[in-house]
Amino acid sequence: MSTYPLTGNELGAVLDQLSSRLGDRVVGPQDSRWNDARRAWNLAVDQRPAVVARPESAQDVMALVEVAREHGVRVAPQGSGHSAAPRASLDRSVLADMSAMNAVEIDADRRRARLQAGAQWQHVIGPAAAHGLAGLSGSAPDVCVTGYALGGGASWMIRRYGLAANSIRSAEVVTADGDRVRADADSEPELFWALRGGGGSFGVVTALELELFPVRELYAGVLFWPQERAPEVLEAWQAWTAGVPEEMSSLGRLLNVPPLEQIPEPVRGRSFVVIEAAWLGGEASGTEQLAPLRELGPEMDTFAMIAPPGLAALHMDPPEPVPGAANGMLLGDFSAAAIDAVVGVAGPGTDSPLLSIEVRHLGGAAGRANPKNGALPAIDAPYAMFAVGMAATPEMKQAVVQRLDDLHAALEPWDAGRFLNFTERPGYTNRMFSDEAYRRLREVKSKYDPDNIIQANHEIPPSE
Ligand SMILES: Cc1cc2nc3c(=O)[nH]c(=O)nc-3n(C[C@H](O)[C@H](O)[C@H](O)COP(=O)(O)OP(=O)(O)OC[C@H]3O[C@@H](n4cnc5c(N)ncnc54)[C@H](O)[C@@H]3O)c2cc1C
């Protein structure tokens, strides 16, 4: 497949044919809607695809794949653009904006959510909670379920129920041939395996069926201390994680709250070390679990019994699109020396441009590879780090990227690989999987998309 940008004639032909199939759901560079259509959730990413198409049905997706294929153009599916940063050039790609396909149905008896591929977690969480059920959602309610689950999916219940990828029970997919297939344990099993953690390289997903879990309430919240206490608090948190049951999922975090007016006074513009946690149990047992952390005398303590929709506010993620630069890695340990490394690069007195450096506790079900699981059966590391800063201008972006690089360099001794969802730079897919899984993923790619038409953010290339 050519790597040159489309010529004017090629672009005209693709636009004509796509428009004849999808009507005004196709937007080209001359269209007044262009800048809105190509915008990603991460506003720091200047996406410049050849064309944007906004399918409303699986038939639309089949038509767009067919036209793209005929013209030697790639198809880049996107739910929200939360992870637009790592994707390679879109010069010769149709950006398939899936956001119009967001219908959700809950089958309470079978404990399943059936959703179209552009649905966000916020479209699922409330309807599931109405039946006393919860999906394995992450920290931000406007992340799309599909991109999140294909990339692994680290939720507030990860230690109890494992990775969200392995809660996928079936997927409807338009393959690079333009065929519509259903992938589940019995039908297209290799494709089903690859989709569960291998990312978006294998076809355009149009719908997913996910398992839901019986969770009516959790004891969840945040403990805040002044950031000067970071080494002491993070060391105590790390020691505590060694003994907590699987019902407890938590993270330790350096948080520099921006001085924005919409942020409440007690935290606005301040720097904290925080512990966020969700306990799948009642208040009394949760209080018992948290006792060693509360002995450190947090300045604020927001723990309360909440229904699953309340989890969406726990991590204080931005409620709307923002410009950011981020990156993460898996950590083999979060020892005192690793904590010193983090605090030395971005703790008090370092004038860090990073808003947040979080370290999530994994293990439990997230670390157990059930043979029925998919390409990411488990994460073979006890902790995952993710750091992010605002990148509203090129100068801000440069400062954040530099500090992220410094942080990665400082944590290099504990580098245990990459987690797809926390990786915001291209080029690391071979470090996201075991060697065997990576080889098998490339074989699945060769079988379903030998011409490499489908363009993921983290691409699995076909086998050589
Ligand atoms: C604020 C914030 C909070 C986050 N919190 C968490 C968290 O708690 N846990 C966690 O695990 N991750 C988290 N993430 C990471 C997030 O899961 C990834 O960015 C994920 O890729 C987002 O999926 P998306 O579809 O919304 O994003 P997009 O950028 O739209 O999609 C990412 C990739 O998914 C694939 N994809 C999306 N839709 C389709 C489709 N229909 N068919 C085929 N492929 C598709 C494509 O390869 C695409 O490039 C967070 C990210 C942010 C920015």
The ligand as an ORCA input file, in Angstrom:
! r2SCAN-3c Opt
* xyz 0 1
  C      -8.645     10.824     30.762
  C      -8.317      9.375     30.443
  C      -8.631      8.384     31.363
  C      -8.345      7.043     31.091
  N      -8.617      6.079     32.024
  C      -8.317      4.782     31.755
  C      -8.559      3.754     32.712
  O      -9.037      4.001     33.820
  N      -8.244      2.472     32.379
  C      -7.730      2.149     31.146
  O      -7.505      0.960     30.884
  N      -7.490      3.111     30.234
  C      -7.758      4.398     30.513
  N      -7.481      5.360     29.589
  C      -6.909      4.960     28.307
  C      -8.019      4.620     27.333
  O      -8.603      3.388     27.674
  C      -7.433      4.533     25.933
  O      -7.057      5.836     25.565
  C      -8.425      3.957     24.925
  O      -7.730      3.703     23.737
  C      -9.563      4.907     24.672
  O     -10.477      4.338     23.774
  P     -11.336      5.319     22.841
  O     -12.050      4.470     21.857
  O     -12.108      6.233     23.710
  O     -10.178      6.155     22.157
  P      -9.784      6.278     20.626
  O      -8.571      7.129     20.576
  O     -10.952      6.690     19.831
  O      -9.422      4.795     20.204
  C      -8.205      4.197     20.552
  C      -7.942      3.053     19.599
  O      -8.902      2.026     19.814
  C      -9.177      1.367     18.596
  N     -10.612      1.456     18.320
  C     -11.510      2.332     18.838
  N     -12.745      2.056     18.361
  C     -12.608      1.022     17.522
  C     -13.505      0.266     16.716
  N     -14.807      0.537     16.680
  N     -13.014     -0.765     15.982
  C     -11.720     -1.067     15.998
  N     -10.810     -0.385     16.742
  C     -11.260      0.628     17.486
  C      -8.369      2.055     17.511
  O      -7.163      1.350     17.321
  C      -8.090      3.410     18.127
  O      -6.920      4.021     17.616
  C      -7.738      6.706     29.846
  C      -7.418      7.703     28.927
  C      -7.685      9.031     29.220
  C      -7.282     10.078     28.229
*
